């Protein structure tokens, strides 16, 4: 891999059958505004936390780009320090790519959302408006509203009367729904993609009385209707009979669609050989935590389809989907094949087959320690929230929070300033030129602070301290906090929230218009 690639060289690489990952290392908000088509967002501040899962083999080539500034070379240096062997930088960054008239897109998870619009158009997925759904509800129609968002999203609000069935679980419900006969099923999400895919999935599984709620919960709000806040209903499970039928149905789908399987023996052998491979467990998080294939990652099926580019970054890599008995894995693999992923398989017999073969499972779902954390931690100087010297430290130090702007807004130390860790080595020397100035670093749990301390030490700052345990430890100690975004040293564009969570009706309209105009 060349250290510097031209736009032409990158375009040729992306069009080839080679294994390669292309990362945008700018802030998430910048990525949202404009990005190279088919690139993956990996802001500098997230590299140590995400790269091990995004690039499952350190010999895989990767290309980084920024705006044409210094961030991509700095990110490349980080990756090389972490042991990645082939890291290149796009010469001139996104600016050069645009000057040459090469393809760009805007938004997040564009490949998946564009795919959803394509399915809607090509398959004629039926839908209904919020007003039409309200009329059906008022007529006491035999309705079942399935909310296919995550349990966390559903727990904030839902369409009145909706029940939570995360998208990856729909195949388990297919037989039960068929037995209901005259029930009309309405599938909704926050916007469009998951509603469309969920509806198309149920229709592919043989149901006919299924429609998507056009524009989801956002469409409901835009129609002037009220959502049900904090529904107390837990996610429901399909019957045991329906779950058993799902296995046979999945095998039928796999045979009809030519979906390939991999045996547990073959997967164990390939994994031991170090071949780059994505192992994606599409079960619900509690199932994953109770026991999973060693080294696999948990991405429940609906999210795996909705956010494919957030999890599978290496182009042309092999992807193996895992569920308990293959049913949910087959449906996720089906959609990935439809999205033109070239090398998709399903673990034959699922995790049950692995257990029956005597394979060991990992337990728990805590994220792995960030790469390079121990080395950075050894260099850091810590102070605890209970330390008697804390007050004197706070009096003289600049308190710099390097967590996300969203976390900073919800809680930070008094008089703290915020700066994205992706900018700290480029912006802080201009704002704090005195290398002897005391600096106290914070973030939600202390981990980002440790890496920021390493960066500042490398820049020559001599009086850097990390708040042990971060803001969470501060809160546990009962110390006062402040809220808000009124002390930002750089633009807080590191987080992109769905308009359904924190957006005006105008934001929702703009988002939905963008989504419907995505190229099919």
Helices and strands as residue ranges (DSSP letters): E 4-5, H 7-15, E 20-24, H 28-33, E 35-36, E 40-41, G 44-46, H 47-54, E 61-65, H 71-81, E 87-90, H 93-99, E 104-105, H 110-122, E 127-128, H 130-138, E 143-147, H 151-156, E 157-158, E 163-164, G 167-169, H 170-180, E 184-188, H 193-204, E 210-213, H 216-222, E 228-229, H 240-257, E 260-262, H 264-272, E 277-281, H 285-290, E 292-293, E 297-298, H 301-306, H 308-311, E 314-315, E 318-322, H 327-338, E 344-347, H 350-356, E 361-362, H 373-379, E 382-383, H 390-396, E 398-401, H 405-410, E 412-413, E 417-418, H 424-431, E 439-442, H 447-459, E 464-467, H 470-476, E 481-482, H 505-516
